[in-house]
Amino acid sequence: MDIPDWMRWAFCIFAAVQLIFVYRDVQLLRRAEPGRRTDPWLTVADSAVGVVLSVGLALGSFDVLVGAGAVLLAIGACRGIRALLARRTARATPAAGEGAVPAGE
């Protein structure tokens, strides 16, 4: 790929900023409860692959772009499926105080 030099530097700066977000996401992952670590892991993976994608674009590597894009697509699909399943579960369970009324009332 033919990328101008100023754009390469912009991608390098963007990758450095994304590294800060990876660090923050890792800290949130470490504080997560053992049963609730899947979403933080997906967030860390998304940020880390974003760094790889930015560096690949800065270097002009089409192979890295295709590989990281496929991984980002898989991570996004997992996050989307988890969000849909969580919404379905939240809608299926009635809130406290709702539901069937006892027969005597």
C-alpha positions in Angstrom: 0.0 0.0 0.0 1.1 3.5 -0.7 0.6 5.6 2.5 1.9 9.1 2.8 4.5 9.7 5.5 2.3 12.0 7.6 -0.4 9.3 7.6 2.1 6.7 8.9 3.1 9.0 11.8 -0.6 9.5 12.5 -1.1 5.8 12.7 1.9 5.4 15.0 0.5 8.1 17.3 -2.9 6.5 17.2 -1.3 3.1 18.2 0.5 4.8 21.1 -2.8 6.2 22.4 -4.4 2.8 22.0 -1.7 1.3 24.1 -2.9 3.5 27.0 -6.4 2.1 26.5 -5.0 -1.5 26.5 -3.3 -0.7 29.8 -6.5 0.7 31.3 -8.5 -2.3 30.1 -6.0 -4.8 31.6 -6.3 -3.0 34.9 -10.1 -3.3 34.7 -9.7 -7.0 33.8 -7.5 -7.6 36.9 -10.3 -6.1 39.1 -13.1 -8.1 37.6 -14.7 -10.9 39.5 -13.7 -14.4 38.5 -17.2 -15.2 37.0 -17.4 -12.0 35.0 -14.2 -11.8 33.1 -15.3 -12.6 29.5 -16.4 -9.1 28.6 -13.2 -7.5 30.0 -11.1 -10.1 28.1 -13.0 -9.2 24.9 -12.3 -5.5 25.5 -8.6 -6.1 26.1 -8.4 -8.3 22.9 -10.3 -5.6 20.9 -7.9 -2.9 22.1 -4.8 -5.0 21.6 -5.8 -6.0 18.0 -6.5 -2.4 17.4 -2.9 -1.6 18.2 -1.7 -4.3 15.8 -4.0 -3.0 13.1 -2.7 0.6 13.6 0.9 -0.5 13.5 0.2 -2.6 10.4 -1.4 0.3 8.7 1.6 2.5 9.7 4.0 0.0 8.1 1.8 -0.4 5.0 1.4 -4.2 5.5 -1.6 -5.5 3.7 -1.2 -9.0 5.3 -1.4 -7.5 8.9 -4.4 -5.5 7.8 -6.3 -8.6 6.6 -5.3 -10.7 9.6 -6.1 -8.1 12.2 -9.3 -7.3 10.4 -10.5 -10.9 10.6 -9.7 -11.1 14.3 -11.5 -7.8 15.0 -14.5 -9.1 13.1 -14.5 -12.3 15.3 -14.2 -10.3 18.5 -16.9 -7.9 17.4 -19.2 -10.9 16.6 -18.6 -12.4 20.0 -19.3 -9.1 21.7 -22.5 -8.6 19.7 -23.8 -12.1 20.4 -23.1 -11.7 24.1 -25.0 -8.4 24.1 -28.0 -9.9 22.4 -28.0 -12.9 24.7 -27.8 -10.6 27.8 -30.6 -8.5 26.5 -32.8 -11.6 25.9 -32.0 -12.9 29.4 -32.8 -9.5 31.0 -36.1 -9.3 29.1 -37.1 -12.9 29.9 -36.7 -12.7 33.7 -39.5 -10.6 35.4 -38.5 -7.8 37.7 -39.2 -8.0 41.4 -42.8 -7.2 42.2 -44.0 -8.2 38.7 -45.4 -11.5 37.6 -48.2 -13.7 38.9 -50.5 -12.5 41.7 -51.3 -15.0 44.4 -54.8 -16.5 44.1 -56.0 -15.1 47.4 -55.6 -11.5 46.4 
